[in-house]
Every structure is written in structure tokens, then in C-alpha cells.
Amino acid sequence: MPFLPFRIGFSDRAIEDLHRRLEDTRWPDVGWDTGWGTGTNDSVLRDLVRYWRNDFDWRTQEATLNARAHVRGVIDGDEMHAMLMAGPGSERRTPVLLIHGWPGSFIEFTEAGERLSRGVDGAPGFDVVVPSLPGFGFSDTPRAAGLHPGRIAERLHLLMRELGYERYGVQGGDWGGIIGTALARQHPEAVIGLHLNFSAGGPPPPEGVQPSEAEQAYRAFRQQFEVEETGYSRIQGTRPQTLGYALNDSPVGLLAWILEKFWAWTDHGDDLWDRLDRERVLTNVTLYWLTGHILSASRIYYEMSHATERVLGRIPDSVPVGYAKFPAEPWGAPREVMERIGNVVQYSEPARGGHFAAFEEPELFATDVSRFFASLRG
């Protein structure tokens, strides 16, 4: 079945059901003002829920999304969705695959993808392909176990082939970085270059080599971060289904689960909305709610932790790697760690931004990605 145009459209009944559930929320008594110290800030959440119910207009966001091109088609037995962006002109353009993670979606790349498709700072634009990962957004829930990031990478390669691209660039953060790394390892003949704004860790220095101060600080931070900030990952990596029933039944619970990650992983001051657009945050959460895909999306953690095949490893040196270390990225490894993962030909430290780089700083993100892939055009 070929990939066909797809239009986003949810029923009025689905929107009314969301509103009813928001109105009927059974709020817990948190006891005192805990801030963000024990989870999602109660006052911030309540204020955002009021905005979601009374001011946020899904139909406006839906129309904006439908102004872009979307397709769906079957890959390996399941339907996949992708948003396509191509700028003006008929010249052949370099295709770039942008891969999101969790708790993101293709919506992360709407603004940055547009910039890349038009061209940044006078550089030629790109053909931008933004898929919904299996079980995310408008892609089908997988019907069998075992779809770990390495196998997802294979599906994305098949997607690019279906769209007519033999060779293409890849960009990823979060799971997109892991999937992009797997894709570059599995199909170095097809991947022109890999741009990352996320590190999956990387091996330690060779025996007898002392790690730099930067690497020592990075690994000490990561050790503490794992203790305090990754409980969500252990739950989703072991018992995602138990959690899924609650998140799929309560929009406020879903919002609280996702919002806490935007607070913990982004570059901001005391007010989260100084640096993030709450309309876009709510569009992302509403997409999870209306599609009912929070469980199927969360399963990527389970599949990775139970994979019997090797997913990660060094990227072949034939695939050039670009790496942008955004200042508030918790998984932001120093350059020497990334150089043990692949052939790093571009390294940058943007002035602002965190884990959701394209979402937080679309201009800085697009500029860095454009510079990397433009350099590979020769």
C-alpha cells in the first residue's frame, strides 16, 4: 500500500470528553507547597489545567497542523505517519529525517522543520521528513513485542525508501538520537550524516587514559541524575502497562507525567513559560490524549531494556557526525565522549536550550543542523 495523504481530524465528541474529564478531575491534597521537589508542581499544574479547559483551542492547532503535508502508509505491517516539509523551487534538495523521542512527538519539529525546509541564513533548504515513531502520534500501535529502537531504525529506513530517498541525513535527540545512531550503524550506505543533540552515554576512556575534568564532571552529574530523575524510565522499562491504564484514563494525570519532564529537562528560569510556549506543550499532550497512545509510546523503554540484539555501538567512520551540546541537556556528554561513539566533524555548544532543543530553541537548532548538513554537500 503506497503512502497516501493524511488529514488530522478528531470528533467533537472526543474534545467534549476531554473537557468533561478536566472538569471532573479528582485532585489530591498535596499537604503543602512542595514545588517541583517531589514531582509536578501542584499550582503550576492546576493553572495549566484551567488554561487547557478554558483557553486552549485544539481546533486552531489542528488547522495549523493540517496546513502542512502529512502521509500515512504501511511499513512492516503497521501504518506509519510522517509530516513532510519541502520549500520552494524544483531543484534536488538534501532530505533530512528528524526523529523525535518521548514524551515528544512530531510536533517538536513543526517550527524548526519549517526553517530547515525554507533554508537558514541563505543556505539551500532541505526536504524534511518528520515521522511519528511506531506507537506515537498517528502511527499505529505495534501488535507484537520486540519493536526496540534498532528495529524502529529499520522501519524508518524503509520509510525513506518508500518516499523515494536512497540517501538522506538523520537528526535525533532523546530516543531519536538512539534510533538515529542505530540507523547510521545499520545503513551507513544510506546515511549522509548524523546530527545529534543527545548522548546515549558512550564508553569510558581506554585503559590507562585519565578522563578529562569535563568528562569526570559529566559522569558525576549523570550518576546523581540517575538516582533522582529516572524513576519514570525504570517504571516504563519494566511495567509500562500498569502505568498506562492511569495515564490513558486521566488527562490531568497524563499532563502531570509529561509536564514534569519539560520542567526537569529544559532551559528555563523560575517561570517555565518564559522559554516554552504552553500552546505547543498542550498541543503535544493533547495529541497523546486524543490518539490514546501514551502506553504504546512508553513501551519503547520496555523494548529497549529487553532487547536481545545489540542496538548501540560505534558509528562507522564513513558517516560524519555533528553534535550540538545544549547547555541544559541532562544527557549532554562532552566532546571526547562523543568522539568514542563516532566520527565527530562538527561540535557546537549553543547558547541556550535543553533536552527538547528543537521545541525550545527552533532557530538555534535549525541553524546548527543546517550548518552541519550544508557542509556535507561539498
For each residue, the residues with C-beta under 8 A, 3 or more apart:
1: 4 73 74
2: 73 162
3: 71 72 73 82 162 163
4: 1 71 72 73
5: 69 70 71
6: 70 71 72 81 138
7: 66 70
8: 62 65 66 70 138
9: 62 66
10: 14 15 58 62 290
11: 14 15
12: 15 16
13: 16 17
14: 10 11 17 18 290
15: 10 11 12 18 19 58 59
16: 12 13 19 20
17: 13 14 20 21
18: 14 15 21 22 251 286 289 290
19: 15 16 22 23 53
20: 16 17 23 24
21: 17 18 24 25 250 251 252
22: 18 19 25 49 52 53 251 252
23: 19 20 53
24: 20 21
25: 21 22 49 250 252
26:
27: 46 252
28:
29:
30: 33 34 42
31: 34
32:
33: 30 42 43
34: 30 31 37 38 39 41 42
35: 41
36: 39 40 41 260 263 264
37: 34
38: 34
39: 34 36 256 260
40: 36 44 45 256 257 259 260 263
41: 34 35 36 44 45 263
42: 30 33 34 45 46
43: 33 46 47
44: 40 41 47 48 259 263 272
45: 40 41 42 48 49 252 255 256 259
46: 27 42 43 49 50
47: 43 44 50 51
48: 44 45 51 52 255 259 278 282
49: 22 25 45 46 52 53 252 255
50: 46 47 53 54
51: 47 48 54 55 56 278 282
52: 22 48 49 55 56 251 255 282 286
53: 19 22 23 49 50 56
54: 50 51
55: 51 52
56: 51 52 53 279 282 286
57: 60 61
58: 10 15 61 62 283 286 290
59: 15 62 63
60: 57 63 64
61: 57 58 64 65 279 283 286
62: 8 9 10 58 59 65 66
63: 59 60 66 67
64: 60 61 67 110
65: 8 61 62 68 70 83 107 110 283
66: 7 8 9 62 63 70
67: 63 64
68: 65 83 84 85 110
69: 5 83 84 85 86
70: 5 6 7 8 65 66 81 82 83 84 138
71: 3 4 5 6 81 82 84 163
72: 3 4 6 79 80 81 82 138 139
73: 1 2 3 4 79 80 162
74: 1 77 78 79 80
75: 78 79 80 155 158 159 162
76: 154 155 158
77: 74 143
78: 74 75 134 139 140 141 142 143
79: 72 73 74 75 139 140
80: 72 73 74 75 131 132 134 139 140 155 159
81: 6 70 71 72 106 131 132 137 138 139
82: 3 70 71 72 106 129 130 131 132 159 163
83: 65 68 69 70 106 109 110 113 129 130 131
84: 68 69 70 71 127 128 129 130 163
85: 68 69 113 114 116 117 127 128 130
86: 69 93 117 125 127 128
87: 93 117 118 119 125 126
88: 118 125
89: 93 125
90:
91: 124
92:
93: 86 87 89 124 125 126 127
94: 124 126 127 168 169 192 373 376 377
95: 126 127 128 129 160 163 165 167 168 169
96: 116 126 127 128 129 168 169 170 171 369 373
97: 129 130 131 156 160 168 169 170 171 180
98: 109 112 113 116 128 129 130 171 172 176 358
99: 131 133 156 170 171 172 175 176 177 179 180
100: 104 105 106 108 109 130 132 133 136 172 173 174 175 176
101: 104 172 173 174 175 176 177 198
102: 136 174 175 297 298 300 301
103: 257 258 261 284 288 297
104: 100 101 107 108 174 284 356 359
105: 100 108 132 136 137 284 287 288
106: 81 82 83 100 109 110 130 131 132 136 137
107: 65 104 110 280 283 284 287
108: 100 104 105 112 284 356 358 359
109: 83 98 100 106 112 113 128 130 358
110: 64 65 68 83 106 107 113 114 280
111: 114 115 358 362
112: 98 108 109 115 116 358 362 363 365 366 369
113: 83 85 98 109 110 116 117 128 130 358
114: 85 110 111 117 118
115: 111 112 118 120 362 363 366 370
116: 85 96 98 112 113 119 120 125 126 128 366 369 370
117: 85 86 87 113 114 125 126 127 128
118: 87 88 114 115 125
119: 87 116 122 123 124 125 370
120: 115 116 123 366 367 370 371
121: 367 370
122: 119
123: 119 120 370 371 374
124: 91 93 94 119 374 377
125: 86 87 88 89 93 116 117 118 119
126: 87 93 94 95 96 116 117 169 370 373
127: 84 85 86 93 94 95 96 117 165
128: 84 85 86 95 96 98 109 113 116 117
129: 82 83 84 95 96 97 98 159 160 163 165 168
130: 82 83 84 85 97 98 100 106 109 113
131: 80 81 82 83 97 99 106 139 156 159
132: 80 81 82 100 105 106 136 137 138 139
133: 99 100 136 137 139 152 175 179 297 300
134: 78 80 139 140 141 142 147 152 155 296
135: 139 140 141 142 147 293 296 297 299 300
136: 100 102 105 106 132 133 139 293 296 297
137: 81 105 106 132 133 287 291 293
138: 6 8 70 72 81 132 291
139: 72 78 79 80 81 131 132 133 134 135 136
140: 78 79 80 134 135 143
141: 78 134 135 293 296
142: 78 134 135 145 147 296 299
143: 77 78 140
144: 147
145: 142 303
146: 151 303 307
147: 134 135 142 144 151 152 299 303
148: 151 152 300 303 304 306 307 309 311
149: 152 153 175 178 179 182 300 303 304 307 311
150: 153 154 182 186 307 309 310 311
151: 146 147 148 154 155
152: 133 134 147 148 149 155 156 179 182 300
153: 149 150 156 157 179 180 182 183 186
154: 76 150 151 157 158 183 186
155: 75 76 80 134 151 152 158 159
156: 97 99 131 152 153 159 160 179 183
157: 153 154 160 161 183 186 187 190
158: 75 76 154 155 161 162
159: 75 80 82 129 131 155 156 162 163
160: 95 97 129 156 157 163 165 168 190
161: 157 158 164 165 166
162: 2 3 73 75 158 159
163: 3 71 82 84 95 129 159 160
164: 161
165: 95 127 129 160 161 168
166: 161 190
167: 95 189 190 191 192
168: 94 95 96 97 129 160 165 190 191 192
169: 94 95 96 97 126 191 192 193 194 195 373 376
170: 96 97 99 180 183 184 191 193 194 195
171: 96 97 98 99 176 180 194 195 196 197 369
172: 98 99 100 101 175 176 177 178 179 180 181 194 195 196 197 198
173: 100 101 176 177 196 197 198 355 356 357 358
174: 100 101 102 104 177 178 198 355
175: 99 100 101 102 133 149 172 178 179 300
176: 98 99 100 101 171 172 173 179 180 198
177: 99 101 172 173 174 180 181 196 197 198 199 200
178: 149 172 174 175 181 182 198 200 304 311 312
179: 99 133 149 152 153 156 172 175 176 182 183
180: 97 99 153 170 171 172 176 177 183 184 194 196
181: 172 177 178 184 185 194 196 200 312 315 341 342
182: 149 150 152 153 178 179 185 186 311 312
183: 153 154 156 157 170 179 180 186 187 191 194
184: 170 180 181 187 188 191 194 315 316 319 321 342
185: 181 182 188 312 313 314 315 316
186: 150 153 154 157 182 183
187: 157 183 184 190 191
188: 184 185 191 315 316 318 319
189: 167
190: 157 160 166 167 168 187
191: 167 168 169 170 183 184 187 188 194 319
192: 94 167 168 169 373 376
193: 169 170 319 320 321 322 372 373 376
194: 169 170 171 172 180 181 183 184 191 315 319 320 321 322 342
195: 169 170 171 172 321 322 323 324 346 368 369 372 373
196: 171 172 173 177 180 181 199 321 322 323 324 338
197: 171 172 173 177 323 324 325 326 329 357 365
198: 101 172 173 174 176 177 178 329 331 332 355
199: 177 196 202 323 331 332 333 337 338 341
200: 177 178 181 312 331 341
201: 222 333 337
202: 199 333 337 338 340 341
203: 340
204: 211
205: 209 210 211 215 336 340
206: 209
207:
208:
209: 205 206
210: 205
211: 204 205 215 216 219 336
212: 215 216 334 336
213: 216 217
214: 217 218 334 336
215: 205 211 212 218 219 333 334 336 337
216: 211 212 213 219 220
217: 213 214 220 221
218: 214 215 221 222 332 333 334 337
219: 211 215 216 222 223
220: 216 217 223 224
221: 217 218 224 225 330
222: 201 218 219 225 226 330 331
223: 219 220 226 227
224: 220 221 227 228
225: 221 222 228 229 230 330
226: 222 223 229 230
227: 223 224 230
228: 224 225
229: 225 226 264 330
230: 225 226 227 233 234
231: 234 235
232: 235 236 257 261
233: 230 236 237 301
234: 230 231 237 238
235: 231 232 238 239 240 243
236: 232 233 240 243 298 299 301 302
237: 233 234 240 301 302 304 305
238: 234 235 302 305
239: 235 242 243
240: 235 236 237 243 244 295 298 299 301 302
241: 244 245 295
242: 239 245
243: 235 236 239 240 246 247 295 298
244: 240 241 247 248 294 295 298
245: 241 242 248 249 295
246: 243 249 250 253
247: 243 244 250 253 254 257 294 295 298
248: 244 245 254 292 294 295
249: 245 246 253
250: 21 25 246 247 253 254
251: 18 21 22 52 254 255 285 289
252: 21 22 25 27 45 49 255 256
253: 246 247 249 250 256 257
254: 247 248 250 251 257 258 285 288 289 294
255: 45 48 49 52 251 252 258 259 285
256: 39 40 45 252 253 259 260
257: 40 103 232 247 253 254 260 261 294
258: 103 254 255 261 262 284 285 288
259: 40 44 45 48 255 256 262 263 281 285
260: 36 39 40 256 257 263 264
261: 103 232 257 258 264 265 355
262: 258 259 265 266 272 276 281 356
263: 36 40 41 44 259 260 266 268 272
264: 36 229 260 261 330
265: 261 262 328 329 330 354 355 356
266: 262 263 272 275 276 328 354 355 356 360
267: 275 326 327 328 352 353 354 360 361
268: 263 271 272 274 275 276 328 354
269: 274 275
270:
271: 268 274
272: 44 262 263 266 268 275 276
273: 276 277 278
274: 268 269 271
275: 266 267 268 269 272 352 360
276: 262 266 268 272 273 280 281 359 360
277: 273 280 281
278: 48 51 273 281 282
279: 56 61 282 283
280: 107 110 276 277 283 284 359
281: 259 262 276 277 278 284 285
282: 48 51 52 56 278 279 285 286
283: 58 61 65 107 279 280 286 287
284: 103 104 105 107 108 258 280 281 287 288
285: 251 254 255 258 259 281 282 288 289
286: 18 52 56 58 61 282 283 289 290
287: 105 107 137 283 284 290 291
288: 103 105 254 258 284 285 291 293 294 297
289: 18 251 254 285 286 292 294
290: 10 14 18 58 286 287
291: 137 138 287 288
292: 248 289 295
293: 135 136 137 141 288 296 297
294: 244 247 248 254 257 288 289 297 298
295: 240 241 243 244 245 247 248 292 298 299
296: 134 135 136 141 142 293 299
297: 102 103 133 135 136 288 293 294 300
298: 102 236 240 243 244 247 294 295 301 302
299: 135 142 147 236 240 295 296 302 303
300: 102 133 135 148 149 152 175 297 303 304
301: 102 233 236 237 240 298 304 305
302: 236 237 238 240 298 299 305 306
303: 145 146 147 148 149 299 300 306 307
304: 148 149 178 237 300 301 307 311
305: 237 238 301 302
306: 148 302 303
307: 146 148 149 150 303 304 311
308:
309: 148 150
310: 150 313
311: 148 149 150 178 182 304 307
312: 178 181 182 185 200
313: 185 310
314: 185 340 341 342
315: 181 184 185 188 194 319 321 341 342 343
316: 184 185 188 319 342
317: 342 343
318: 188 343
319: 184 188 191 193 194 315 316 342 343
320: 193 194 343 345 346 376
321: 184 193 194 195 196 315 338 341 342 343 344 345 346
322: 193 194 195 196 344 345 346 347 348 368 369 372 373
323: 195 196 197 199 335 338 344 346 347 348
324: 195 196 197 348 349 350 357 365 368 369
325: 197 329 332 333 334 335 347 348 349 350
326: 197 267 329 332 349 350 352 353 354 355 357 361
327: 267 332 349 350 351 352 353 354
328: 265 266 267 268 353 354 355
329: 197 198 265 325 326 332 353 354 355 357
330: 221 222 225 229 264 265 354 355
331: 198 199 200 222 355
332: 198 199 218 325 326 327 329
333: 199 201 202 215 218 325 337 338
334: 212 214 215 218 325 337 338
335: 323 325 338 339 344 347
336: 205 211 212 214 215 339 340
337: 199 201 202 215 218 333 334 340 341
338: 196 199 202 321 323 333 334 335 341 342 344 347
339: 335 336 342 344
340: 202 203 205 314 336 337
341: 181 199 200 202 314 315 321 337 338
342: 181 184 194 314 315 316 317 319 321 338 339
343: 315 317 318 319 320 321
344: 321 322 323 335 338 339 347
345: 320 321 322 375
346: 195 320 321 322 323 371 372 375
347: 322 323 325 335 338 344
348: 322 323 324 325 368
349: 324 325 326 327
350: 324 325 326 327 353 357 361 364 365 368
351: 327 364
352: 267 275 326 327 360 361 364
353: 267 326 327 328 329 350 357 360 361 364 365
354: 265 266 267 268 326 327 328 329 330 357 360
355: 173 174 198 261 265 266 326 328 329 330 331
356: 104 108 173 262 265 266 359 360
357: 173 197 324 326 329 350 353 354 360 361 364 365
358: 98 108 109 111 112 113 173 361 362 365 366
359: 104 108 276 280 356 362
360: 266 267 275 276 352 353 354 356 357
361: 267 326 350 352 353 357 358 364 365
362: 111 112 115 358 359 365 366
363: 112 115 366 367
364: 350 351 352 353 357 361 367 368
365: 112 197 324 350 353 357 358 361 362 368 369
366: 112 115 116 120 358 362 363 369 370
367: 120 121 363 364 370 371
368: 195 322 324 348 350 364 365 371 372
369: 96 112 116 171 195 322 324 365 366 372 373
370: 115 116 119 120 121 123 126 366 367 373 374
371: 120 123 346 367 368 374 375
372: 193 195 322 346 368 369 375 376
373: 94 96 126 169 192 193 195 322 369 370 376 377
374: 123 124 370 371 377
375: 345 346 371 372
376: 94 169 192 193 320 372 373
377: 94 124 373 374
378:
